Amino acid sequence: MRYIDSFREGMHVSDVYLCKNKQISLTKAGKEYGNVVLQDKTGTIDAKIWDLGSPGIGNFETMDYVFIDADVNVFQNTNQLNIRRVRIASEGEYTPSDYLPVSSKDIGMMYEEFKGIIKSLKNPYLKKLAESFFIEDEEFAKAFQFHSAAKSVHHGFVGGLLEHTLSVTKLCDYYSGTYPMINRDLLLTAAMFHDIGKTKEISTFPENDYTDDGQLLGHIIIGTEMIGDRIKTIPGFPDRLTSELKHCILSHHGELEYGSPKKPAIIEALALSYADNTDAKMQTMIEVLKGAGDNTGWLGYNRLMETNIRKTSE
C-alpha cells in the first residue's frame, strides 16, 4: 500500500483509502465538484473530483473504503489529489488497521508512565479518584488509552488522548517543581482529568466524529460531570477540593472565547491552561510541518497558528 505521508507532487496513486468526508461544492462558475478527504494510518489528504459526470466516478459515501486512481499535485504548498476514477472497494482489497492513524509512541509504555504519576500523588482523595478511573475502571482505562484527543487539529489518532494527557501532566509536574506555591497533587490530578470528557465527546475510530453529547455539551462539561459523579462515591471527599478540581477542568481552555465556562481563578488552573495550550500548539505545528512533506519553503498562512510558517533550516 502507498501511504499518504509518502505522496509527492507528480505521483500517480492507485490504491484504497478511507473516505473520511465527502461534500459536493460549486466552482466559481457554478459547476459541481466533489470535495473529499481521504485517510490512512499516516494521515489525511484533501482530494477533488472535478468531473462528477465521468463514467469512471462511482457512487460512494463518507466512511466507505474507496479504490481511487488519482494524481498528486500541490495546492497552496500542500499535497492534494486529483481523482480520475473512484469506486467502492471490495472487502478483500483492504485491511482496516491500515486506515487507523496511531500514535508513534508505545501506548503501553505511555500508560505505565501515566500510572506511575498516579502513584506519586500524596492526597488520599485525589489519588483514590485517579485510581478509580485509570486503574480500577477497566472499561474507561481501555477507552482512554485508545481514544483520540480531537476530530482534527492535534492528536487526532489512536492513543492521541493518552499522549496529549501525559504530555500535559508532565508539563504540569515541571510547573509544580518550579513554582512552589502550586498544589502539585491538585494540578497533576486536574491535568490527568482535563480531557476525559473526550471519551464521550468523540466517537471511536474509524468515525472519530462528534457525538450528540459532544455537539450539545462538549468535553469540558462532560468531563466535569464525570468527575462530580465519581467524587460522590468517595466518602469524605472535601467540598472545597471538589470545587477547585472542577474549576481547573472548567477553565482549562483559558479564555471564554475558547470554550471555557470560567477563566482561571487559582494558580493551578492557570498552570493547567498554559500546559494544555503548549502541548496542543506544539503538536499542531508538528502535524502541519509533517504534512508539508519535502517542502522546505514557506507554507502560507495557517489559520490554526494564525501566521505564515515553514520548516526550520537544517
C-alpha positions in Angstrom: 0.0 0.0 0.0 1.2 3.5 -0.8 0.6 5.6 2.3 -0.4 9.3 2.3 2.7 10.5 4.0 4.8 9.2 1.1 2.9 11.2 -1.6 4.9 13.6 -3.7 3.9 16.0 -6.4 3.5 14.3 -9.8 3.0 10.9 -8.4 0.1 8.7 -9.7 -1.8 6.8 -7.0 -3.9 3.6 -7.5 -5.0 2.3 -4.1 -7.6 2.0 -1.4 -8.3 4.8 1.2 -11.0 5.5 3.7 -13.3 8.3 2.7 -13.3 10.5 5.8 -15.6 13.1 4.4 -17.4 13.9 1.1 -19.2 17.0 0.0 -20.5 18.4 -3.2 -19.3 22.0 -3.8 -19.6 24.6 -6.5 -16.8 26.2 -8.6 -16.9 30.0 -9.1 -18.5 29.2 -12.5 -21.3 27.3 -10.7 -20.2 23.8 -11.7 -20.5 21.0 -9.1 -17.3 19.1 -8.0 -16.5 16.6 -5.3 -14.7 17.8 -2.2 -13.3 14.7 -0.5 -11.0 13.9 2.5 -9.2 10.6 2.3 -7.4 8.9 5.2 -5.0 6.1 6.1 -3.0 5.4 9.2 -0.4 8.1 8.3 -2.8 11.0 7.9 -5.4 12.6 5.7 -5.3 14.4 2.4 -7.8 16.7 0.5 -8.9 15.4 -2.8 -11.0 16.8 -5.7 -13.3 15.2 -8.2 -13.6 17.8 -10.9 -15.8 15.8 -13.4 -18.6 14.2 -11.3 -20.3 13.0 -14.6 -17.3 10.9 -15.7 -18.2 7.2 -16.2 -15.2 6.4 -14.0 -16.7 8.1 -11.0 -18.7 5.6 -9.0 -21.1 6.3 -6.1 -19.6 6.3 -2.6 -20.3 7.9 0.7 -18.5 9.1 3.9 -16.8 6.2 5.8 -16.7 4.0 2.7 -13.4 2.4 1.7 -12.7 3.5 -1.9 -10.3 2.5 -4.6 -9.0 5.5 -6.5 -6.9 6.4 -9.5 -5.5 9.9 -8.8 -2.7 12.3 -9.4 -0.8 14.1 -6.6 -0.5 17.9 -7.1 0.3 20.8 -4.8 -2.1 23.5 -3.9 -1.2 26.3 -1.6 2.0 24.4 -0.7 0.1 21.3 0.4 -0.4 18.0 -1.3 -3.8 17.4 -2.9 -5.3 14.6 -5.0 -7.0 15.0 -8.4 -9.2 11.9 -8.6 -9.8 10.5 -12.1 -11.6 7.3 -11.2 -13.2 6.0 -7.9 -15.3 3.1 -6.8 -16.2 1.4 -3.5 -13.5 -1.1 -2.6 -14.3 -4.8 -2.2 -13.8 -6.3 1.3 -10.7 -8.2 0.4 -8.9 -5.2 -1.1 -8.0 -3.6 2.2 -7.1 -4.2 5.8 -9.0 -1.8 8.2 -6.0 -1.4 10.5 -4.1 0.3 7.7 -6.5 3.2 7.9 -6.4 4.0 11.6 -3.9 6.7 12.5 -1.9 5.6 15.5 0.4 7.4 17.9 4.1 6.9 17.0 4.7 6.3 20.7 4.2 3.0 22.5 0.7 3.1 24.1 1.5 0.6 26.8 4.7 2.3 27.9 2.9 5.7 28.0 0.2 4.2 30.2 2.7 2.7 32.6 4.4 6.1 32.9 1.0 7.7 33.5 0.1 5.2 36.3 3.5 6.0 37.9 2.4 9.6 38.2 -0.8 8.5 39.9 1.2 6.5 42.4 3.2 9.7 43.2 0.1 11.5 44.5 0.0 12.2 48.2 -3.5 13.4 48.8 -5.6 10.3 49.5 -8.8 11.7 48.0 -7.2 12.8 44.7 -5.3 9.6 44.5 -8.4 7.5 45.1 -10.3 9.5 42.4 -7.5 8.9 39.9 -7.2 5.2 40.7 -10.9 4.7 40.4 -10.8 5.9 36.8 -7.5 4.9 35.4 -6.7 1.7 37.3 -9.9 0.2 38.7 -12.3 1.1 35.9 -11.0 -1.3 33.1 -13.6 -0.2 30.6 -12.7 3.5 31.0 -9.0 2.8 31.1 -9.2 0.9 27.8 -11.2 3.7 26.1 -8.8 6.4 27.5 -5.7 4.6 26.1 -7.0 4.2 22.6 -9.2 7.3 22.1 -8.1 10.3 20.1 -7.8 13.8 21.6 -9.6 15.5 18.7 -11.5 15.1 15.5 -8.7 17.0 13.8 -6.2 19.8 14.6 -4.0 17.9 17.1 -3.6 14.3 18.4 -6.4 13.1 16.2 -5.2 9.5 16.2 -5.4 6.2 18.3 -3.6 6.9 21.5 -3.8 10.6 21.0 -5.8 11.3 24.2 -3.3 9.5 26.3 -0.3 11.0 24.5 -1.7 14.5 25.0 -2.8 14.0 28.6 0.6 12.5 29.6 2.4 15.5 28.0 0.2 18.0 29.7 0.6 16.2 33.1 4.4 16.1 32.7 4.5 19.9 31.9 2.4 20.5 35.0 4.8 18.4 37.1 7.6 20.7 35.9 5.5 23.8 36.8 4.8 22.4 40.3 8.6 22.0 40.9 9.4 25.4 39.5 6.7 27.3 41.3 6.4 26.0 45.0 3.1 27.8 45.6 1.4 25.3 43.3 -0.5 22.4 44.9 1.2 19.6 43.0 -1.5 16.9 43.7 -4.3 19.2 42.6 -2.6 20.3 39.4 -1.5 16.9 38.3 -4.9 15.4 39.0 -6.6 18.2 37.1 -4.1 17.6 34.2 -4.9 13.8 34.2 -8.6 14.5 34.1 -8.8 17.7 32.0 -9.8 16.0 28.7 -11.6 12.8 29.9 -14.8 14.1 28.5 -13.4 13.5 25.1 -14.1 9.8 25.6 -17.8 10.7 25.2 -17.5 13.8 23.1 -15.9 12.0 20.2 -16.8 8.6 18.8 -14.3 5.7 18.3 -12.4 5.1 15.2 -12.8 4.9 12.3 -15.6 7.5 12.6 -13.7 9.7 15.2 -16.5 12.3 14.9 -18.6 14.3 17.4 -21.3 12.5 19.2 -24.7 14.2 20.1 -23.4 14.9 23.6 -20.2 16.2 22.1 -22.1 18.7 20.0 -24.6 19.7 22.7 -22.4 19.7 25.8 -18.7 19.5 24.8 -15.9 17.7 26.6 -15.4 20.3 29.3 -18.9 20.0 30.7 -19.0 16.2 30.1 -15.7 15.7 31.9 -16.7 17.9 34.9 -19.9 15.8 35.2 -18.0 12.6 35.1 -15.7 13.7 37.9 -18.5 15.0 40.0 -20.4 11.7 39.8 -17.4 9.7 40.8 -16.5 12.0 43.7 -19.9 11.3 45.2 -18.8 7.6 45.6 -15.7 8.6 47.6 -16.7 9.1 51.3 -15.4 12.3 52.9 -14.1 13.9 49.7 -13.7 17.6 50.7 -16.2 20.0 49.1 -13.5 22.7 48.7 -11.2 20.3 46.9 -14.1 19.2 44.7 -14.8 22.8 43.6 -11.1 23.5 43.0 -10.7 20.4 40.8 -13.8 21.1 38.9 -12.7 24.7 38.4 -9.4 23.6 36.8 -11.4 21.4 34.3 -13.9 24.2 33.6 -11.2 26.8 32.9 -8.5 24.8 31.2 -9.0 26.4 27.8 -8.0 29.7 29.4 -10.4 32.1 27.8 -14.2 32.3 27.5 -13.9 32.7 23.7 -12.0 29.4 23.6 -14.9 27.5 25.2 -14.1 27.6 28.9 -17.1 28.5 31.0 -14.8 30.1 33.5 -11.4 31.8 33.3 -8.6 30.5 35.6 -9.0 31.9 39.1 -6.5 29.8 41.0 -2.8 29.2 40.2 -3.3 25.5 39.4 -6.0 26.3 36.8 -3.7 28.9 35.2 -0.8 26.4 35.0 -3.1 23.8 33.5 -4.4 26.1 30.8 -0.8 27.0 29.8 0.3 23.4 29.7 -2.7 22.4 27.7 -2.2 25.2 25.2 1.5 24.5 24.9 1.1 20.8 24.0 -1.8 21.4 21.7 0.0 24.2 19.7 3.3 22.2 19.5 1.6 19.1 18.2 -0.5 21.2 15.8 2.7 22.7 14.4 4.4 19.3 14.2 1.5 17.8 12.2 1.4 20.8 9.8 5.1 20.5 9.1 4.9 16.8 8.6 2.1 17.2 6.2 4.2 19.5 4.1 6.4 16.6 3.1 9.7 17.7 1.4 8.6 21.3 1.1 11.1 23.5 2.9 9.7 26.8 1.8 7.1 29.0 3.3 3.8 27.1 3.6 1.5 30.1 3.6 -0.9 31.4 6.2 -2.1 28.8 8.6 -5.4 29.6 10.3 -4.7 27.4 13.4 -1.3 29.0 14.1 -2.5 32.4 12.7 0.8 33.0 10.9 2.8 32.0 7.8 5.0 29.1 8.8 7.9 27.0 7.4 10.3 24.3 8.5 13.5 25.3 10.3 16.6 25.1 8.1 18.9 22.2 8.8 
